[in-house]
Amino acid sequence: MKFPLSQLHKLGKSKPMVEVVGVEGELQWDYCNLEGLPGEIVPGTKTMHHMGVIPKGQWDNLPETFTATDGKEYKMDDIHTLIPSKYNAYKHKDVRDESNWLGFDDGGEG
């Protein structure tokens, strides 16, 4: 897969699961070397009402490999599936759950 620079910054924070050609099972993205590349936004452009300007060159001089949490390097071109991180997924909690520590009554019987 090909990723723009802005997405590489996000992948480094969210650490998603990926599936790579030739590797059995899922791997967790740890990081890729972004040293010397622009940051997520152009400095001085983020305000209270604007999220900032994305730097130019989103596809220029990007790294070709990433390091998984197993410590090994893999080619980004070999990624065939990107699975959002389980830690960033919203998990619905049923108010009727027994571990409802606030003790709210859901109004149901039982």
C-alpha positions in Angstrom: 0.0 0.0 0.0 1.1 3.6 -0.6 0.5 6.1 2.2 0.8 9.9 2.1 3.0 11.5 4.8 0.0 12.7 6.8 -1.3 9.1 7.1 2.2 7.8 8.1 2.1 10.3 11.0 -1.4 9.0 12.0 -0.3 5.3 11.7 2.6 6.0 14.1 0.1 7.2 16.7 -2.7 4.7 16.2 -0.5 1.6 15.7 -3.0 -0.4 13.6 -2.9 -4.1 12.8 -1.7 -4.9 9.3 -1.6 -8.0 7.1 1.5 -8.4 5.0 2.2 -10.6 2.0 4.2 -13.6 3.0 3.6 -13.3 6.7 1.1 -15.5 8.5 -1.4 -13.6 10.7 -1.6 -10.0 11.7 1.2 -7.6 12.7 1.0 -4.4 14.7 2.5 -1.3 13.2 5.0 0.3 15.6 6.7 3.0 13.6 8.4 4.1 10.4 11.3 6.5 10.2 10.0 10.0 9.4 13.2 11.8 10.4 13.9 14.7 8.1 10.3 14.8 6.7 7.8 17.6 7.4 5.5 17.4 10.4 1.8 16.8 10.3 1.0 20.5 9.7 2.8 23.6 8.6 4.1 25.3 11.8 2.1 28.4 12.7 -1.0 27.5 10.7 -3.0 25.9 13.4 -5.6 28.1 15.1 -8.6 27.8 17.3 -10.8 27.6 14.1 -8.5 25.8 11.7 -6.7 22.5 12.1 -3.7 23.7 10.2 -2.3 23.4 6.7 -0.9 20.1 5.5 2.6 20.4 4.2 3.4 20.0 0.5 5.2 17.0 -0.7 2.9 14.3 0.8 4.3 11.7 -1.6 7.9 12.8 -1.8 10.9 10.9 -0.3 8.8 8.7 1.9 10.2 5.6 3.7 9.6 2.3 2.1 9.5 0.2 5.2 7.9 0.1 8.6 8.8 -1.6 11.9 6.3 -3.9 13.5 6.0 -4.5 17.3 8.0 -7.7 16.7 11.0 -5.5 15.9 11.3 -6.6 12.3 11.1 -4.3 9.2 8.5 -4.9 6.5 7.9 -3.3 3.1 4.9 -1.0 3.0 4.2 -2.2 -0.5 3.6 -5.7 0.9 0.7 -4.5 3.2 -2.5 -5.8 1.7 -4.9 -5.2 4.7 -5.0 -2.3 7.2 -7.1 -3.0 10.3 -7.9 0.0 12.6 -6.4 -0.3 16.0 -8.6 -2.0 18.6 -7.6 0.6 21.1 -9.1 3.4 19.0 -12.4 1.6 18.3 -15.5 2.8 20.0 -16.9 0.1 22.3 -20.5 0.4 23.2 -21.3 -0.3 26.8 -24.8 -1.5 27.6 -26.3 0.4 30.6 -27.7 -2.9 31.8 -24.2 -4.4 32.2 -23.6 -5.8 35.6 -20.4 -3.9 35.9 -22.3 -0.6 35.6 -20.3 1.1 38.4 -22.5 4.2 38.6 -25.5 2.0 39.5 -27.9 3.7 37.1 -31.2 2.0 36.8 -32.1 1.4 33.2 -35.8 1.3 34.0 -36.2 -2.3 33.0 -37.4 -5.2 35.0 -35.1 -7.6 36.8 
